[in-house]
Amino acid sequence: MYKLEGHSDLARDPKTNSILNVNTTEYEQYVARRSVKNEEIEKSQNVEQELADLKSEMNEIKSLLKELVNGN
């Protein structure tokens, strides 16, 4: 690895010529932030699915009540 001039946390891989972040603390913080974000997205998707299920159930109840009122 070759250090990049002016960037203490970055290094260049001589084999692939790619630039890498060599600051492990920063990387661990990134992974933690990504994990929290993924959990929030999953929670939001679960809430949306539950809301859709409730809407469907309410429509079914509404339909059954209409049938009951009409005497069918």
mmCIF file of the N, C-alpha and C atoms, coordinates in Angstrom:
data_MODEL
# 
_entry.id   MODEL 
# 
loop_
_atom_site.group_PDB 
_atom_site.id 
_atom_site.type_symbol 
_atom_site.label_atom_id 
_atom_site.label_alt_id 
_atom_site.label_comp_id 
_atom_site.label_asym_id 
_atom_site.label_entity_id 
_atom_site.label_seq_id 
_atom_site.pdbx_PDB_ins_code 
_atom_site.Cartn_x 
_atom_site.Cartn_y 
_atom_site.Cartn_z 
_atom_site.occupancy 
_atom_site.B_iso_or_equiv 
_atom_site.pdbx_formal_charge 
_atom_site.auth_seq_id 
_atom_site.auth_comp_id 
_atom_site.auth_asym_id 
_atom_site.auth_atom_id 
_atom_site.pdbx_PDB_model_num 
ATOM 1   N N  . MET A 1 1  ? 0.845   -1.188  0.000  1.00 0.00 ? 1  MET A N  1 
ATOM 2   C CA . MET A 1 1  ? 0.000   0.000   0.000  1.00 0.00 ? 1  MET A CA 1 
ATOM 3   C C  . MET A 1 1  ? 0.888   1.249   0.000  1.00 0.00 ? 1  MET A C  1 
ATOM 4   N N  . TYR A 1 2  ? 0.444   2.207   -0.776 1.00 0.00 ? 2  TYR A N  1 
ATOM 5   C CA . TYR A 1 2  ? 1.147   3.481   -0.835 1.00 0.00 ? 2  TYR A CA 1 
ATOM 6   C C  . TYR A 1 2  ? 0.237   4.556   -0.264 1.00 0.00 ? 2  TYR A C  1 
ATOM 7   N N  . LYS A 1 3  ? 0.743   5.335   0.679  1.00 0.00 ? 3  LYS A N  1 
ATOM 8   C CA . LYS A 1 3  ? -0.043  6.430   1.248  1.00 0.00 ? 3  LYS A CA 1 
ATOM 9   C C  . LYS A 1 3  ? -0.251  7.507   0.195  1.00 0.00 ? 3  LYS A C  1 
ATOM 10  N N  . LEU A 1 4  ? -1.428  8.135   0.236  1.00 0.00 ? 4  LEU A N  1 
ATOM 11  C CA . LEU A 1 4  ? -1.710  9.229   -0.688 1.00 0.00 ? 4  LEU A CA 1 
ATOM 12  C C  . LEU A 1 4  ? -1.298  10.540  -0.038 1.00 0.00 ? 4  LEU A C  1 
ATOM 13  N N  . GLU A 1 5  ? -0.659  11.353  -0.800 1.00 0.00 ? 5  GLU A N  1 
ATOM 14  C CA . GLU A 1 5  ? -0.174  12.623  -0.293 1.00 0.00 ? 5  GLU A CA 1 
ATOM 15  C C  . GLU A 1 5  ? -1.353  13.523  0.077  1.00 0.00 ? 5  GLU A C  1 
ATOM 16  N N  . GLY A 1 6  ? -1.352  14.027  1.311  1.00 0.00 ? 6  GLY A N  1 
ATOM 17  C CA . GLY A 1 6  ? -2.411  14.917  1.772  1.00 0.00 ? 6  GLY A CA 1 
ATOM 18  C C  . GLY A 1 6  ? -3.630  14.203  2.317  1.00 0.00 ? 6  GLY A C  1 
ATOM 19  N N  . HIS A 1 7  ? -3.623  12.873  2.326  1.00 0.00 ? 7  HIS A N  1 
ATOM 20  C CA . HIS A 1 7  ? -4.759  12.081  2.816  1.00 0.00 ? 7  HIS A CA 1 
ATOM 21  C C  . HIS A 1 7  ? -4.231  10.953  3.697  1.00 0.00 ? 7  HIS A C  1 
ATOM 22  N N  . SER A 1 8  ? -4.255  11.177  4.995  1.00 0.00 ? 8  SER A N  1 
ATOM 23  C CA . SER A 1 8  ? -3.660  10.193  5.905  1.00 0.00 ? 8  SER A CA 1 
ATOM 24  C C  . SER A 1 8  ? -4.488  8.921   6.030  1.00 0.00 ? 8  SER A C  1 
ATOM 25  N N  . ASP A 1 9  ? -5.768  8.984   5.714  1.00 0.00 ? 9  ASP A N  1 
ATOM 26  C CA . ASP A 1 9  ? -6.643  7.820   5.857  1.00 0.00 ? 9  ASP A CA 1 
ATOM 27  C C  . ASP A 1 9  ? -6.801  7.022   4.571  1.00 0.00 ? 9  ASP A C  1 
ATOM 28  N N  . LEU A 1 10 ? -6.133  7.450   3.496  1.00 0.00 ? 10 LEU A N  1 
ATOM 29  C CA . LEU A 1 10 ? -6.282  6.780   2.212  1.00 0.00 ? 10 LEU A CA 1 
ATOM 30  C C  . LEU A 1 10 ? -4.949  6.200   1.755  1.00 0.00 ? 10 LEU A C  1 
ATOM 31  N N  . ALA A 1 11 ? -5.049  5.053   1.077  1.00 0.00 ? 11 ALA A N  1 
ATOM 32  C CA . ALA A 1 11 ? -3.851  4.422   0.530  1.00 0.00 ? 11 ALA A CA 1 
ATOM 33  C C  . ALA A 1 11 ? -4.204  3.807   -0.824 1.00 0.00 ? 11 ALA A C  1 
ATOM 34  N N  . ARG A 1 12 ? -3.192  3.667   -1.668 1.00 0.00 ? 12 ARG A N  1 
ATOM 35  C CA . ARG A 1 12 ? -3.396  3.087   -2.989 1.00 0.00 ? 12 ARG A CA 1 
ATOM 36  C C  . ARG A 1 12 ? -2.856  1.658   -2.987 1.00 0.00 ? 12 ARG A C  1 
ATOM 37  N N  . ASP A 1 13 ? -3.691  0.740   -3.481 1.00 0.00 ? 13 ASP A N  1 
ATOM 38  C CA . ASP A 1 13 ? -3.284  -0.654  -3.609 1.00 0.00 ? 13 ASP A CA 1 
ATOM 39  C C  . ASP A 1 13 ? -2.461  -0.786  -4.891 1.00 0.00 ? 13 ASP A C  1 
ATOM 40  N N  . PRO A 1 14 ? -1.207  -1.217  -4.786 1.00 0.00 ? 14 PRO A N  1 
ATOM 41  C CA . PRO A 1 14 ? -0.366  -1.280  -5.990 1.00 0.00 ? 14 PRO A CA 1 
ATOM 42  C C  . PRO A 1 14 ? -0.819  -2.343  -6.997 1.00 0.00 ? 14 PRO A C  1 
ATOM 43  N N  . LYS A 1 15 ? -1.505  -3.371  -6.545 1.00 0.00 ? 15 LYS A N  1 
ATOM 44  C CA . LYS A 1 15 ? -1.935  -4.439  -7.464 1.00 0.00 ? 15 LYS A CA 1 
ATOM 45  C C  . LYS A 1 15 ? -3.120  -4.010  -8.318 1.00 0.00 ? 15 LYS A C  1 
ATOM 46  N N  . THR A 1 16 ? -4.109  -3.368  -7.673 1.00 0.00 ? 16 THR A N  1 
ATOM 47  C CA . THR A 1 16 ? -5.332  -2.999  -8.390 1.00 0.00 ? 16 THR A CA 1 
ATOM 48  C C  . THR A 1 16 ? -5.381  -1.524  -8.744 1.00 0.00 ? 16 THR A C  1 
ATOM 49  N N  . ASN A 1 17 ? -4.468  -0.754  -8.174 1.00 0.00 ? 17 ASN A N  1 
ATOM 50  C CA . ASN A 1 17 ? -4.401  0.690   -8.381 1.00 0.00 ? 17 ASN A CA 1 
ATOM 51  C C  . ASN A 1 17 ? -5.620  1.411   -7.802 1.00 0.00 ? 17 ASN A C  1 
ATOM 52  N N  . SER A 1 18 ? -6.361  0.733   -6.921 1.00 0.00 ? 18 SER A N  1 
ATOM 53  C CA . SER A 1 18 ? -7.542  1.349   -6.315 1.00 0.00 ? 18 SER A CA 1 
ATOM 54  C C  . SER A 1 18 ? -7.156  2.097   -5.045 1.00 0.00 ? 18 SER A C  1 
ATOM 55  N N  . ILE A 1 19 ? -7.986  3.048   -4.682 1.00 0.00 ? 19 ILE A N  1 
ATOM 56  C CA . ILE A 1 19 ? -7.770  3.832   -3.471 1.00 0.00 ? 19 ILE A CA 1 
ATOM 57  C C  . ILE A 1 19 ? -8.640  3.241   -2.371 1.00 0.00 ? 19 ILE A C  1 
ATOM 58  N N  . LEU A 1 20 ? -8.039  2.994   -1.215 1.00 0.00 ? 20 LEU A N  1 
ATOM 59  C CA . LEU A 1 20 ? -8.724  2.362   -0.096 1.00 0.00 ? 20 LEU A CA 1 
ATOM 60  C C  . LEU A 1 20 ? -8.681  3.240   1.131  1.00 0.00 ? 20 LEU A C  1 
ATOM 61  N N  . ASN A 1 21 ? -9.731  3.162   1.932  1.00 0.00 ? 21 ASN A N  1 
ATOM 62  C CA . ASN A 1 21 ? -9.761  3.836   3.226  1.00 0.00 ? 21 ASN A CA 1 
ATOM 63  C C  . ASN A 1 21 ? -9.125  2.888   4.237  1.00 0.00 ? 21 ASN A C  1 
ATOM 64  N N  . VAL A 1 22 ? -8.058  3.301   4.870  1.00 0.00 ? 22 VAL A N  1 
ATOM 65  C CA . VAL A 1 22 ? -7.351  2.440   5.811  1.00 0.00 ? 22 VAL A CA 1 
ATOM 66  C C  . VAL A 1 22 ? -7.680  2.787   7.256  1.00 0.00 ? 22 VAL A C  1 
ATOM 67  N N  . ASN A 1 23 ? -8.639  3.685   7.477  1.00 0.00 ? 23 ASN A N  1 
ATOM 68  C CA . ASN A 1 23 ? -9.061  4.070   8.815  1.00 0.00 ? 23 ASN A CA 1 
ATOM 69  C C  . ASN A 1 23 ? -10.147 3.088   9.266  1.00 0.00 ? 23 ASN A C  1 
ATOM 70  N N  . THR A 1 24 ? -9.790  2.127   10.120 1.00 0.00 ? 24 THR A N  1 
ATOM 71  C CA . THR A 1 24 ? -10.732 1.083   10.521 1.00 0.00 ? 24 THR A CA 1 
ATOM 72  C C  . THR A 1 24 ? -11.862 1.625   11.377 1.00 0.00 ? 24 THR A C  1 
ATOM 73  N N  . THR A 1 25 ? -11.586 2.639   12.192 1.00 0.00 ? 25 THR A N  1 
ATOM 74  C CA . THR A 1 25 ? -12.635 3.227   13.031 1.00 0.00 ? 25 THR A CA 1 
ATOM 75  C C  . THR A 1 25 ? -13.714 3.856   12.166 1.00 0.00 ? 25 THR A C  1 
ATOM 76  N N  . GLU A 1 26 ? -13.303 4.579   11.157 1.00 0.00 ? 26 GLU A N  1 
ATOM 77  C CA . GLU A 1 26 ? -14.257 5.211   10.236 1.00 0.00 ? 26 GLU A CA 1 
ATOM 78  C C  . GLU A 1 26 ? -15.067 4.157   9.492  1.00 0.00 ? 26 GLU A C  1 
ATOM 79  N N  . TYR A 1 27 ? -14.419 3.080   9.091  1.00 0.00 ? 27 TYR A N  1 
ATOM 80  C CA . TYR A 1 27 ? -15.108 2.006   8.387  1.00 0.00 ? 27 TYR A CA 1 
ATOM 81  C C  . TYR A 1 27 ? -16.149 1.342   9.295  1.00 0.00 ? 27 TYR A C  1 
ATOM 82  N N  . GLU A 1 28 ? -15.793 1.084   10.539 1.00 0.00 ? 28 GLU A N  1 
ATOM 83  C CA . GLU A 1 28 ? -16.729 0.476   11.485 1.00 0.00 ? 28 GLU A CA 1 
ATOM 84  C C  . GLU A 1 28 ? -17.927 1.387   11.736 1.00 0.00 ? 28 GLU A C  1 
ATOM 85  N N  . GLN A 1 29 ? -17.692 2.690   11.798 1.00 0.00 ? 29 GLN A N  1 
ATOM 86  C CA . GLN A 1 29 ? -18.798 3.640   11.963 1.00 0.00 ? 29 GLN A CA 1 
ATOM 87  C C  . GLN A 1 29 ? -19.703 3.609   10.744 1.00 0.00 ? 29 GLN A C  1 
ATOM 88  N N  . TYR A 1 30 ? -19.121 3.510   9.560  1.00 0.00 ? 30 TYR A N  1 
ATOM 89  C CA . TYR A 1 30 ? -19.904 3.419   8.325  1.00 0.00 ? 30 TYR A CA 1 
ATOM 90  C C  . TYR A 1 30 ? -20.779 2.169   8.334  1.00 0.00 ? 30 TYR A C  1 
ATOM 91  N N  . VAL A 1 31 ? -20.192 1.036   8.730  1.00 0.00 ? 31 VAL A N  1 
ATOM 92  C CA . VAL A 1 31 ? -20.945 -0.218  8.763  1.00 0.00 ? 31 VAL A CA 1 
ATOM 93  C C  . VAL A 1 31 ? -22.094 -0.108  9.759  1.00 0.00 ? 31 VAL A C  1 
ATOM 94  N N  . ALA A 1 32 ? -21.853 0.514   10.913 1.00 0.00 ? 32 ALA A N  1 
ATOM 95  C CA . ALA A 1 32 ? -22.901 0.686   11.924 1.00 0.00 ? 32 ALA A CA 1 
ATOM 96  C C  . ALA A 1 32 ? -24.014 1.586   11.392 1.00 0.00 ? 32 ALA A C  1 
ATOM 97  N N  . ARG A 1 33 ? -23.646 2.682   10.721 1.00 0.00 ? 33 ARG A N  1 
ATOM 98  C CA . ARG A 1 33 ? -24.659 3.587   10.147 1.00 0.00 ? 33 ARG A CA 1 
ATOM 99  C C  . ARG A 1 33 ? -25.484 2.875   9.089  1.00 0.00 ? 33 ARG A C  1 
ATOM 100 N N  . ARG A 1 34 ? -24.813 2.084   8.258  1.00 0.00 ? 34 ARG A N  1 
ATOM 101 C CA . ARG A 1 34 ? -25.511 1.332   7.210  1.00 0.00 ? 34 ARG A CA 1 
ATOM 102 C C  . ARG A 1 34 ? -26.476 0.321   7.819  1.00 0.00 ? 34 ARG A C  1 
ATOM 103 N N  . SER A 1 35 ? -26.070 -0.308  8.888  1.00 0.00 ? 35 SER A N  1 
ATOM 104 C CA . SER A 1 35 ? -26.917 -1.286  9.566  1.00 0.00 ? 35 SER A CA 1 
ATOM 105 C C  . SER A 1 35 ? -28.167 -0.618  10.139 1.00 0.00 ? 35 SER A C  1 
ATOM 106 N N  . VAL A 1 36 ? -27.978 0.530   10.782 1.00 0.00 ? 36 VAL A N  1 
ATOM 107 C CA . VAL A 1 36 ? -29.112 1.265   11.348 1.00 0.00 ? 36 VAL A CA 1 
ATOM 108 C C  . VAL A 1 36 ? -30.059 1.701   10.237 1.00 0.00 ? 36 VAL A C  1 
ATOM 109 N N  . LYS A 1 37 ? -29.503 2.180   9.134  1.00 0.00 ? 37 LYS A N  1 
ATOM 110 C CA . LYS A 1 37 ? -30.332 2.617   8.010  1.00 0.00 ? 37 LYS A CA 1 
ATOM 111 C C  . LYS A 1 37 ? -31.126 1.455   7.437  1.00 0.00 ? 37 LYS A C  1 
ATOM 112 N N  . ASN A 1 38 ? -30.491 0.297   7.291  1.00 0.00 ? 38 ASN A N  1 
ATOM 113 C CA . ASN A 1 38 ? -31.191 -0.883  6.775  1.00 0.00 ? 38 ASN A CA 1 
ATOM 114 C C  . ASN A 1 38 ? -32.303 -1.319  7.716  1.00 0.00 ? 38 ASN A C  1 
ATOM 115 N N  . GLU A 1 39 ? -32.067 -1.237  9.021  1.00 0.00 ? 39 GLU A N  1 
ATOM 116 C CA . GLU A 1 39 ? -33.098 -1.586  9.997  1.00 0.00 ? 39 GLU A CA 1 
ATOM 117 C C  . GLU A 1 39 ? -34.283 -0.623  9.903  1.00 0.00 ? 39 GLU A C  1 
ATOM 118 N N  . GLU A 1 40 ? -33.995 0.667   9.706  1.00 0.00 ? 40 GLU A N  1 
ATOM 119 C CA . GLU A 1 40 ? -35.067 1.659   9.575  1.00 0.00 ? 40 GLU A CA 1 
ATOM 120 C C  . GLU A 1 40 ? -35.882 1.400   8.313  1.00 0.00 ? 40 GLU A C  1 
ATOM 121 N N  . ILE A 1 41 ? -35.212 1.065   7.233  1.00 0.00 ? 41 ILE A N  1 
ATOM 122 C CA . ILE A 1 41 ? -35.911 0.771   5.974  1.00 0.00 ? 41 ILE A CA 1 
ATOM 123 C C  . ILE A 1 41 ? -36.802 -0.449  6.151  1.00 0.00 ? 41 ILE A C  1 
ATOM 124 N N  . GLU A 1 42 ? -36.277 -1.485  6.785  1.00 0.00 ? 42 GLU A N  1 
ATOM 125 C CA . GLU A 1 42 ? -37.053 -2.706  7.015  1.00 0.00 ? 42 GLU A CA 1 
ATOM 126 C C  . GLU A 1 42 ? -38.260 -2.423  7.907  1.00 0.00 ? 42 GLU A C  1 
ATOM 127 N N  . LYS A 1 43 ? -38.063 -1.615  8.931  1.00 0.00 ? 43 LYS A N  1 
ATOM 128 C CA . LYS A 1 43 ? -39.159 -1.265  9.833  1.00 0.00 ? 43 LYS A CA 1 
ATOM 129 C C  . LYS A 1 43 ? -40.240 -0.489  9.079  1.00 0.00 ? 43 LYS A C  1 
ATOM 130 N N  . SER A 1 44 ? -39.819 0.429   8.242  1.00 0.00 ? 44 SER A N  1 
ATOM 131 C CA . SER A 1 44 ? -40.757 1.212   7.446  1.00 0.00 ? 44 SER A CA 1 
ATOM 132 C C  . SER A 1 44 ? -41.546 0.319   6.495  1.00 0.00 ? 44 SER A C  1 
ATOM 133 N N  . GLN A 1 45 ? -40.872 -0.635  5.874  1.00 0.00 ? 45 GLN A N  1 
ATOM 134 C CA . GLN A 1 45 ? -41.548 -1.551  4.959  1.00 0.00 ? 45 GLN A CA 1 
ATOM 135 C C  . GLN A 1 45 ? -42.557 -2.415  5.713  1.00 0.00 ? 45 GLN A C  1 
ATOM 136 N N  . ASN A 1 46 ? -42.205 -2.841  6.921  1.00 0.00 ? 46 ASN A N  1 
ATOM 137 C CA . ASN A 1 46 ? -43.123 -3.636  7.731  1.00 0.00 ? 46 ASN A CA 1 
ATOM 138 C C  . ASN A 1 46 ? -44.365 -2.829  8.096  1.00 0.00 ? 46 ASN A C  1 
ATOM 139 N N  . VAL A 1 47 ? -44.173 -1.559  8.466  1.00 0.00 ? 47 VAL A N  1 
ATOM 140 C CA . VAL A 1 47 ? -45.304 -0.706  8.812  1.00 0.00 ? 47 VAL A CA 1 
ATOM 141 C C  . VAL A 1 47 ? -46.199 -0.506  7.594  1.00 0.00 ? 47 VAL A C  1 
ATOM 142 N N  . GLU A 1 48 ? -45.606 -0.291  6.433  1.00 0.00 ? 48 GLU A N  1 
ATOM 143 C CA . GLU A 1 48 ? -46.388 -0.114  5.207  1.00 0.00 ? 48 GLU A CA 1 
ATOM 144 C C  . GLU A 1 48 ? -47.188 -1.369  4.887  1.00 0.00 ? 48 GLU A C  1 
ATOM 145 N N  . GLN A 1 49 ? -46.582 -2.539  5.065  1.00 0.00 ? 49 GLN A N  1 
ATOM 146 C CA . GLN A 1 49 ? -47.281 -3.793  4.792  1.00 0.00 ? 49 GLN A CA 1 
ATOM 147 C C  . GLN A 1 49 ? -48.429 -3.991  5.772  1.00 0.00 ? 49 GLN A C  1 
ATOM 148 N N  . GLU A 1 50 ? -48.191 -3.689  7.048  1.00 0.00 ? 50 GLU A N  1 
ATOM 149 C CA . GLU A 1 50 ? -49.255 -3.820  8.046  1.00 0.00 ? 50 GLU A CA 1 
ATOM 150 C C  . GLU A 1 50 ? -50.413 -2.870  7.740  1.00 0.00 ? 50 GLU A C  1 
ATOM 151 N N  . LEU A 1 51 ? -50.098 -1.661  7.294  1.00 0.00 ? 51 LEU A N  1 
ATOM 152 C CA . LEU A 1 51 ? -51.137 -0.701  6.931  1.00 0.00 ? 51 LEU A CA 1 
ATOM 153 C C  . LEU A 1 51 ? -51.940 -1.206  5.739  1.00 0.00 ? 51 LEU A C  1 
ATOM 154 N N  . ALA A 1 52 ? -51.274 -1.767  4.762  1.00 0.00 ? 52 ALA A N  1 
ATOM 155 C CA . ALA A 1 52 ? -51.979 -2.314  3.596  1.00 0.00 ? 52 ALA A CA 1 
ATOM 156 C C  . ALA A 1 52 ? -52.883 -3.462  4.017  1.00 0.00 ? 52 ALA A C  1 
ATOM 157 N N  . ASP A 1 53 ? -52.394 -4.308  4.933  1.00 0.00 ? 53 ASP A N  1 
ATOM 158 C CA . ASP A 1 53 ? -53.213 -5.416  5.434  1.00 0.00 ? 53 ASP A CA 1 
ATOM 159 C C  . ASP A 1 53 ? -54.438 -4.896  6.172  1.00 0.00 ? 53 ASP A C  1 
ATOM 160 N N  . LEU A 1 54 ? -54.256 -3.861  6.987  1.00 0.00 ? 54 LEU A N  1 
ATOM 161 C CA . LEU A 1 54 ? -55.387 -3.280  7.723  1.00 0.00 ? 54 LEU A CA 1 
ATOM 162 C C  . LEU A 1 54 ? -56.420 -2.684  6.770  1.00 0.00 ? 54 LEU A C  1 
ATOM 163 N N  . LYS A 1 55 ? -55.953 -2.009  5.727  1.00 0.00 ? 55 LYS A N  1 
ATOM 164 C CA . LYS A 1 55 ? -56.875 -1.445  4.738  1.00 0.00 ? 55 LYS A CA 1 
ATOM 165 C C  . LYS A 1 55 ? -57.700 -2.547  4.089  1.00 0.00 ? 55 LYS A C  1 
ATOM 166 N N  . SER A 1 56 ? -57.027 -3.619  3.740  1.00 0.00 ? 56 SER A N  1 
ATOM 167 C CA . SER A 1 56 ? -57.707 -4.735  3.103  1.00 0.00 ? 56 SER A CA 1 
ATOM 168 C C  . SER A 1 56 ? -58.760 -5.333  4.047  1.00 0.00 ? 56 SER A C  1 
ATOM 169 N N  . GLU A 1 57 ? -58.383 -5.518  5.304  1.00 0.00 ? 57 GLU A N  1 
ATOM 170 C CA . GLU A 1 57 ? -59.315 -6.072  6.282  1.00 0.00 ? 57 GLU A CA 1 
ATOM 171 C C  . GLU A 1 57 ? -60.499 -5.129  6.519  1.00 0.00 ? 57 GLU A C  1 
ATOM 172 N N  . MET A 1 58 ? -60.233 -3.837  6.546  1.00 0.00 ? 58 MET A N  1 
ATOM 173 C CA . MET A 1 58 ? -61.320 -2.866  6.733  1.00 0.00 ? 58 MET A CA 1 
ATOM 174 C C  . MET A 1 58 ? -62.283 -2.894  5.553  1.00 0.00 ? 58 MET A C  1 
ATOM 175 N N  . ASN A 1 59 ? -61.751 -3.028  4.343  1.00 0.00 ? 59 ASN A N  1 
ATOM 176 C CA . ASN A 1 59 ? -62.608 -3.113  3.164  1.00 0.00 ? 59 ASN A CA 1 
ATOM 177 C C  . ASN A 1 59 ? -63.459 -4.378  3.212  1.00 0.00 ? 59 ASN A C  1 
ATOM 178 N N  . GLU A 1 60 ? -62.883 -5.465  3.693  1.00 0.00 ? 60 GLU A N  1 
ATOM 179 C CA . GLU A 1 60 ? -63.631 -6.710  3.811  1.00 0.00 ? 60 GLU A CA 1 
ATOM 180 C C  . GLU A 1 60 ? -64.747 -6.573  4.850  1.00 0.00 ? 60 GLU A C  1 
ATOM 181 N N  . ILE A 1 61 ? -64.438 -5.960  5.973  1.00 0.00 ? 61 ILE A N  1 
ATOM 182 C CA . ILE A 1 61 ? -65.453 -5.738  7.017  1.00 0.00 ? 61 ILE A CA 1 
ATOM 183 C C  . ILE A 1 61 ? -66.559 -4.836  6.482  1.00 0.00 ? 61 ILE A C  1 
ATOM 184 N N  . LYS A 1 62 ? -66.177 -3.798  5.775  1.00 0.00 ? 62 LYS A N  1 
ATOM 185 C CA . LYS A 1 62 ? -67.144 -2.869  5.194  1.00 0.00 ? 62 LYS A CA 1 
ATOM 186 C C  . LYS A 1 62 ? -68.076 -3.593  4.227  1.00 0.00 ? 62 LYS A C  1 
ATOM 187 N N  . SER A 1 63 ? -67.505 -4.445  3.408  1.00 0.00 ? 63 SER A N  1 
ATOM 188 C CA . SER A 1 63 ? -68.293 -5.207  2.446  1.00 0.00 ? 63 SER A CA 1 
ATOM 189 C C  . SER A 1 63 ? -69.269 -6.141  3.156  1.00 0.00 ? 63 SER A C  1 
ATOM 190 N N  . LEU A 1 64 ? -68.795 -6.810  4.204  1.00 0.00 ? 64 LEU A N  1 
ATOM 191 C CA . LEU A 1 64 ? -69.666 -7.713  4.962  1.00 0.00 ? 64 LEU A CA 1 
ATOM 192 C C  . LEU A 1 64 ? -70.791 -6.966  5.666  1.00 0.00 ? 64 LEU A C  1 
ATOM 193 N N  . LEU A 1 65 ? -70.499 -5.779  6.185  1.00 0.00 ? 65 LEU A N  1 
ATOM 194 C CA . LEU A 1 65 ? -71.543 -4.972  6.839  1.00 0.00 ? 65 LEU A CA 1 
ATOM 195 C C  . LEU A 1 65 ? -72.579 -4.509  5.834  1.00 0.00 ? 65 LEU A C  1 
ATOM 196 N N  . LYS A 1 66 ? -72.156 -4.153  4.639  1.00 0.00 ? 66 LYS A N  1 
ATOM 197 C CA . LYS A 1 66 ? -73.099 -3.754  3.606  1.00 0.00 ? 66 LYS A CA 1 
ATOM 198 C C  . LYS A 1 66 ? -74.034 -4.907  3.250  1.00 0.00 ? 66 LYS A C  1 
ATOM 199 N N  . GLU A 1 67 ? -73.472 -6.103  3.143  1.00 0.00 ? 67 GLU A N  1 
ATOM 200 C CA . GLU A 1 67 ? -74.278 -7.289  2.851  1.00 0.00 ? 67 GLU A CA 1 
ATOM 201 C C  . GLU A 1 67 ? -75.281 -7.542  3.974  1.00 0.00 ? 67 GLU A C  1 
ATOM 202 N N  . LEU A 1 68 ? -74.829 -7.365  5.185  1.00 0.00 ? 68 LEU A N  1 
ATOM 203 C CA . LEU A 1 68 ? -75.703 -7.591  6.350  1.00 0.00 ? 68 LEU A CA 1 
ATOM 204 C C  . LEU A 1 68 ? -76.861 -6.592  6.379  1.00 0.00 ? 68 LEU A C  1 
ATOM 205 N N  . VAL A 1 69 ? -76.563 -5.328  6.063  1.00 0.00 ? 69 VAL A N  1 
ATOM 206 C CA . VAL A 1 69 ? -77.581 -4.276  6.064  1.00 0.00 ? 69 VAL A CA 1 
ATOM 207 C C  . VAL A 1 69 ? -78.566 -4.498  4.924  1.00 0.00 ? 69 VAL A C  1 
ATOM 208 N N  . ASN A 1 70 ? -78.095 -4.949  3.796  1.00 0.00 ? 70 ASN A N  1 
ATOM 209 C CA . ASN A 1 70 ? -78.972 -5.165  2.647  1.00 0.00 ? 70 ASN A CA 1 
ATOM 210 C C  . ASN A 1 70 ? -79.760 -6.465  2.749  1.00 0.00 ? 70 ASN A C  1 
ATOM 211 N N  . GLY A 1 71 ? -79.439 -7.284  3.727  1.00 0.00 ? 71 GLY A N  1 
ATOM 212 C CA . GLY A 1 71 ? -80.183 -8.513  3.930  1.00 0.00 ? 71 GLY A CA 1 
ATOM 213 C C  . GLY A 1 71 ? -79.786 -9.637  3.014  1.00 0.00 ? 71 GLY A C  1 
ATOM 214 N N  . ASN A 1 72 ? -78.608 -9.581  2.463  1.00 0.00 ? 72 ASN A N  1 
ATOM 215 C CA . ASN A 1 72 ? -78.166 -10.659 1.560  1.00 0.00 ? 72 ASN A CA 1 
ATOM 216 C C  . ASN A 1 72 ? -77.559 -11.725 2.385  1.00 0.00 ? 72 ASN A C  1 
# 
